[in-house]
Structures are given as structure tokens and as C-alpha cells.
Amino acid sequence: MKDYLNHKYHMKRALYLAHIAGKLQESGLVEELHFTQGCGNPLKPVLEVKPKEKLGKRVLIVMHLSPPVGAFKLARFSPEKNNVRPNWYFKEDGKVKEGKKIV
């Protein structure tokens, strides 16, 4: 699994939360759903769920998603490593030309 490359993990996490939100809305057990940023970071979406009826007046459920322990090797997130490949941004044969300006 190469979800650590090119921010794929962040996109999958947001998609998974959206799927959960859709299922909760279909169930009819939820009064309100809101997506927010976890700790102010847009790469960490959080789902806030307010249940219906009496429970919703007292409880707000905040869903954070995180990978299981050991899902990724910690060495891959070293400051010396680059997990974003240039060909993901630049579609020209995977090569970034020197002196080229991005507009």
C-alpha cells in the first residue's frame, strides 16, 4: 500500500469520512452533521455528529480517523524523505525542468 505518497492517505481519509456521513444521514438517527478541520489542519478532516432527540441536547460526537499502529513505516516520514513525487504535479514525463516558471 503506497498511501503515504502524494497525499493519497489524506484524500482517502476525507472520502471515508464523507461515506460515513452519508450512511449516518440515511439512517435518520442524526440531527446535524458538520465537517471541520482537526486542530486547524485542513489535511485532518473531522466529522461532528449531533444525534436526534434528547441525546443530541447533551452529546456531540467528534469523529477523528487515524491509521492503525504499524500501518506505515516511520522512516518514510523522515524530514530527509520526500513523499510527494514531482510527476504528480508536473505531468511532463515526470521531469521538472530547471528554470521553468509555474504560472
C-alpha positions in Angstrom: 0.0 0.0 0.0 1.5 3.3 -1.1 -1.0 5.7 0.5 1.9 7.7 2.0 2.8 9.0 -1.4 1.3 12.2 -2.9 -1.2 12.9 -0.1 -3.3 9.8 -1.0 -3.9 9.0 2.6 -5.4 12.4 3.3 -7.7 12.1 0.4 -8.8 8.6 1.4 -9.4 9.7 4.9 -11.7 12.6 3.8 -13.5 10.2 1.4 -14.1 7.7 4.1 -15.5 10.3 6.5 -17.8 11.5 3.7 -19.0 7.9 3.2 -19.7 7.6 7.0 -21.6 10.9 6.9 -23.7 9.7 4.1 -24.6 6.5 5.9 -25.5 8.4 9.0 -27.8 10.7 7.1 -29.5 7.7 5.5 -30.1 6.1 8.9 -32.1 9.1 10.1 -30.6 9.0 13.6 -28.7 12.2 13.2 -29.9 15.8 13.6 -26.8 17.6 12.3 -23.5 16.7 10.6 -20.6 19.1 10.2 -17.1 18.7 8.7 -14.4 20.7 10.4 -10.6 20.9 10.4 -8.9 18.9 13.1 -6.6 21.2 15.1 -6.9 23.8 12.4 -5.2 21.5 9.8 -7.1 21.1 6.5 -5.5 17.7 5.9 -7.1 16.3 9.1 -10.9 16.5 8.5 -13.2 15.8 11.5 -16.8 14.9 11.4 -19.1 16.3 14.1 -22.3 14.4 14.7 -25.2 15.6 16.8 -27.7 12.8 17.5 -31.5 13.3 17.4 -33.8 13.9 20.3 -32.7 14.1 24.0 -29.2 12.7 23.4 -28.5 15.5 20.9 -29.1 18.2 23.5 -26.3 16.8 25.7 -23.9 15.0 23.3 -21.7 16.0 20.4 -19.8 13.1 18.8 -16.5 14.1 17.1 -15.0 11.5 14.7 -11.3 11.5 14.1 -9.8 8.9 11.8 -6.3 7.5 12.2 -4.4 4.6 10.7 -3.8 1.5 12.8 -0.4 1.3 14.6 2.2 0.0 12.2 0.3 0.8 9.0 3.2 3.0 7.8 6.9 2.8 8.4 8.0 5.8 10.4 11.2 6.1 8.4 9.1 7.2 5.4 8.1 10.3 7.2 11.7 11.5 8.0 12.5 15.1 7.1 15.0 13.8 4.6 12.4 11.9 2.6 10.1 13.4 0.0 6.7 11.7 -0.2 5.3 13.9 -3.0 6.6 12.9 -6.4 7.2 15.7 -9.0 5.3 13.9 -11.7 2.2 14.1 -9.6 2.3 17.9 -10.0 4.1 18.1 -13.4 2.6 15.8 -16.0 5.6 16.2 -18.4 7.3 12.8 -18.3 7.9 13.1 -14.6 10.8 15.5 -15.1 10.9 19.0 -13.7 12.9 21.3 -16.0 15.2 23.8 -14.3 14.3 27.5 -14.7 10.7 26.7 -15.7 8.2 29.0 -14.1 4.9 27.7 -12.9 2.0 30.1 -13.6 
